[in-house]
Amino acid sequence: MDIRYLDALPSLGKIYAKAGTEALKKRPKKVAQGSLPTYGVGVRYVTISRETVNAVNRHVGAPTRDSVPSIVLFGTAFPLLIEFMRQPEFPLPMLGMIHLTNTVEHRRSIVPGEKLTFEVRPVSLEAHHAGVTCEIETRVLDDGADVVWKGTGVFLAKGVSLDGAQKPARPEREVPELPQMNAQWSFGPGEGRTWAGILGDYNPIHLSNLSAKLLGMKTAIVHGADLAARALAAVEPADATACGGYEWHIEFGAPVPIPSRISFSQTAGKKADSASQNPGHDAAGRIDFTGFSTRKKPRVHFTGYVRPLSS
């Protein structure tokens, strides 16, 4: 696939500001054409600083280590992913896009200062009961052009229909069975701004109640990457190379309002069945995790797992 390389990683703050201005001038898309761009976007010679790694580890309470946490690679790539969604050929509105899932193969340890290439590639468009989903792949390559990290994200554009596709039926909602709590996480009023200051995601829905309400939210919500970072800090291997690499998956549910407190659970993984995210893989070395709350009514905020790539 053709990759169009930029000179540097774009600024998310500038992207959101420009997109907000453009949104005031254009009517929102209600029907999406059934194709994604035929090219991807990339940036070469990216390095991740020790200061960024340490800041993320401090924020989520993880111990200091020599390698780059997996979520830092996701966060570094995220501006490039959003820039891809701003391409003229991209058929969905970038503002308001909801991150549903992320699945990552972290193939080896990456150290701060290592020269990396980031690439974002289109995968697919699908009709969804609430709109249209797009699947986008992100690759991180080392200076030998080996893929050392690969992530696939699924994003939802609500209220949009896919041209020529029938909308699937809405699945029945089930009352969640909540696991045993292992820990509690508290999110103060400045949570979104703190995370934005570390990895640069200044999406207004995370920064304050006022800015979130301007985009149709009831209140500011915690970054999904912040939630994933905390979960991974509890369960991901400290050395991806030593364990032969690992895969992690997260599916987001109810947003976490700011401020709030939620519960976290981690358990030894169960054998996967045909309906799971990784059919055919057994539970050897797998850890399942859940973020949930019970205030007013049970809510699942996210579920996921970490497992060795060799399993």
C-alpha positions, 0 to 999 in steps of 0.5 A: 500500500502507498504510504504518504509520509509527513515531515513530523507527527501532527499536533492533536490540539491544532487538528481538533481546533481546525476540525472544529472550525471546519465543522461549523462551516460544513453540514455533517455527513449522514451517508458514507460512501463505501470505501476508505482511502487507498493510501495510508499516512506515516512518519519516519524517525520518531523517538520516544523520550525517557521523560514521556515514559516516566510521566506515563508510569508515574501517572498510572502508578507503574514501576520504572522500567527500561522499555516503552509501555505499549500504550505510549506507542499507541498514544504516540501514533494517535495524532497520525491516526486522527490525521488519517481521518482528516484526509479528503477521501475519508468518508466519515466525520472525524469529530465525534468518532467513538473508539470501540476496541483496540487489539495490539501485538507488541512483538518486542521491547522498545527502548526510549530514544530508538528510531521508529517509523509509524504508519496508519493504514485503512482496513475496512468499513462496516455498517453498525446498528448505531452508525458506521464503523471503520477499522484502522491499522497502525504499525510501528517499524524499527530502523530495520523495517521490522514491524515491532508493534501492530494495533488495530482499532475499531471506531464508530461514527454515530448517526451515519449510514453506509451507502448501499449497506443494510443496518444490522439489528441492535443486539439485546443488552444483557445485565452485566455480571460483575467480577470481584474487585481487585483495586479502585481507581479515582479520577479527579477533576483534572484527570483529562487535562493531566493525561492530555499534557502527557501524551498530547490528546487535547480532545475537548470531551476530556478537558472540562465539562464546558468543552465536553458539553459543546460537543454534546457530552453530558460531562467530561470523560476519561481518555480511553488510553488512560484507562487502557494504560492503567489496566496494562500497568497491572497486567502487561509483561515488563519485557516483551522480548523476554516473553516472546511478545504479547497481545492485548485487547480492550473493548470500551463500554460506558464512558467514565465521567470526570470526576469519578471512582471505578473498580478494576478486576483482573483474573486468570483467563478462561478458555476462549470460545468461538464467540470470543475475540481470540477464538482457538487460543487457550488460556495459557498465560492469559489475564482477563481484566474489567473496569466497572462501577456499581453506583446507581446501577452496574456499568461495565466501562471496559473489558479486555485481556493480555496473553502471550503471542505464543499461546 
